[in-house]
Structure formats: structure tokens, C-alpha cells
Amino acid sequence: MAATKRCSQCGVVKAADTENFYRSKRPGDGGFRARCKSCEAIARGKTPPAPKKKNEKTPESPPLRQIVKCSCGHEYTFTMQRLEAIEWLRKKPCPPCQANLENKGPSPTPDAPEVPQKKEKPPVDKAWVDSVMSLLPVELFHSLLPDLILQLRAGLTVWMQGPPGTSKSTLAEQAATALGLKYYYQQCHEFMTRTDLFGFTDANGTDHRTPLWNAFEYGGVLLLDEVDNGNPNLTASMNGAIANGWATFGSGTTVQKHPDFRLVATANTAGLGPEHGFIGRNGVDLAARDRFVTLQVNIDDDLEAALAELHSGREVDALIPEFTKKARKALERRSRSREGLEAAEILATVRKVRSIVEARFRGSVISPRTTIHVAAMCAAGFTLREGLKAKLPGVKPADVETILKEANV
């Protein structure tokens, strides 16, 4: 039981603590004076203090607003509880300057402090987006169809690499239709001969033309399907037709290349020899491989789901607007990410990549054709990073990232 004490003045028994009695050093009074604090206050002519409620907190003083000149030279209005904080705030930059320092942005001048603003997104080039969207088919298509159209429209020769069944052949056919060009198809195999590609002239003088001959002379998109399954020496014989303006067909007929001739090759490998799961594929000569830019074609989940609906006997026309909407968003992102680089900047970066590849990596050739192709891709709407990755087919993805990081791309 807590100790108590009776006040000698009022006779009320109260708890013997400092809330009710004054402490006393005199012996014999139990450590507290005989008269309680209320009676002591009345004896002195004062109003007795109101007893405190248990757990009652002392009210805090209202916050102060004070203008402080900070170390950056700006005056800033702070809200504080204690005036002692003013000296500490004077040694610090104001909040806008501190935010700029944390974001590594430029420090504002003392005359015009500025709060850092969020970087605005560049506007979408609506005319450019609409020009590509107008070419897309009103049917199901792979999400990479706009990219293939941009590459072919830029005059590039494309190597589409990816797993089986990812719509690579369909992509080439749809791209030809989108560009208003005739579509030609050539299946590649190991027993192909020169006449399979370049044709021949029989004893009667009749030309036996091939898809390559027709596309090269009259214009169109030629698809070399499963090119890494063909004769690598025969593929190398196309180098002149791909890169130059002339080629010899039949039994000596020289043909000038049509300005609308486009070549697309599909493969399951990078064209540098057998890979895991594709042990029967042939390597392509690096000089031939250097004439292509690579488009990695992976499985499009949305297209796969729509094809499952289609082959289950269901109507899929209602899904087409979703594919169109997805393509527009992708093109808008590409429009915002266009870098507008000068030729000198592209050239300097390609040379950095060349020095890194030649020093430590094999399987890729960084020739002047790389500079040409990367510049064409940048002009077509791709980023510099995408252009460089399209020209490093023989390098592992992890090593590609290492190369681009070292080249500051």
C-alpha cells in the first residue's frame, strides 16, 4: 500500500509524494512537511495549483514560421518548433538547392531559385506513326511487323532469327504486302545448286527464271527460308547480288538490281554453325552475314493466344483492334525514343565497338557496312543501341551488354 500523510492544516489524508507535499530534510516528519501544497499556497496568499490529471501531457507550443537565409544565398520560409534550429538551417542549402544537388542537376542562381521539374516526354511524331500504321494489315500480325517494315523500307537486308513456329515466314509475306511489293519464296536446303538461285538458259535459248531472278530484276521481297539449312558456299555466291547493283543470271545475263528489291532470310540460328537443338545447321560466311541486320523474332504471346482461338473454330476479328492498338503504342514509344544523332556520333560509337570486339570477341565483323546499316536504322526510327545489337549476331547476349556498356551506349 502506498504511503500516506495527513495534512496538519486541513486534516485530509493524501499520498505522501511530491504532488501533494513539499519534501523536508528535518528528521521526524517522515521526509515530507506537515502541511500539503494547497494549504501552503493559501497561507502564502496564492491560488493553489490545480491537480494534474494522470498521464496529462503539457501542450506543445504552436509552430513558428521564420524566414532564414540559407548557405546557398536564398531566403526560404521554414516552419519549426524551436528558434534554436535557425542557426542550423543557416548552414544548409535551401530545399530546392538540396533537391538539385541530390538529382545532380545544375544549381540555381541566387537570384532565381528553381525547384527541379520532371523531364517532359518528347512529343509523339503523329505523322510518322500514322504513316507506318497505314501499312499494317487488317488481320492478326506479330508485334515485330512494324519493325520489319521499317527495316525493309530503309533498304536493309534482314536476317530474322528465332525459334520454330514464331511466324517468321508470315512476317515477311505481310511486310511485302504492306509495302505494296510482290512476294517471292525460296526454300533453302543443303543440296541446292547455283541454278536453284540464279536459273539457267537451256539449249533452245529459253531462260528458266528463279524467285531471286524475278525479284532482283522486277522488284519485290524475296524470302530465303531456312537459310542456315542451305549450302553455305551458295549463300556466299549471293554477296554481289545483295550488296552491288548488278548480278549475273541464267547463262550470262547481266541484270541491274531493281530499286524495290528486298531480301529477307529466316533462320533458327545466328548463321555461325550448329547450335544446341539445331545441330544440322550450317555456318554462313562472315562476309555474307555482314550484309544482314538481325531481327530477333521470339514468341508473341498475344498472337499465340489469338491463333489458339482461331484454330479452335472461334471468330477472332474482334481481337484485331487490340493488335492495332498495341502496334500504335509501340510506334509512339519508338517515336519518343528517336535520338536524332549526327553521322559523326554514330561513326565514333561504331569505332569504339569495333575496337572492343576485335580485342576480345570473335564471330562478328564490325566493317564499314556496320556503320552504314546502323545509320540507316537510326534514320528509320531505331535507337543507336538497337542498331548496334542488330550487327552483333555472333556475340552472346551477356557479352553484347558488356560491349555496349564499355562503349557508353
Beta strands, then each sheet from edge to edge (+ up, - down):
strand 1: 4-6
strand 2: 13-15
strand 3: 21-23
strand 4: 32-36
strand 5: 64-69
strand 6: 75-80
strand 7: 158-161
strand 8: 183-187
strand 9: 200-201
strand 10: 207-208
strand 11: 220-225
strand 12: 246-249
strand 13: 253-256
strand 14: 261-267
strand 15: 293-296
sheet 1: 1+ 2-
sheet 2: 3+ 4-
sheet 3: 5+ 6-
sheet 4: 8+ 11+ 14+ 7+ 15+
sheet 5: 9+ 10-
sheet 6: 12+ 13-
end
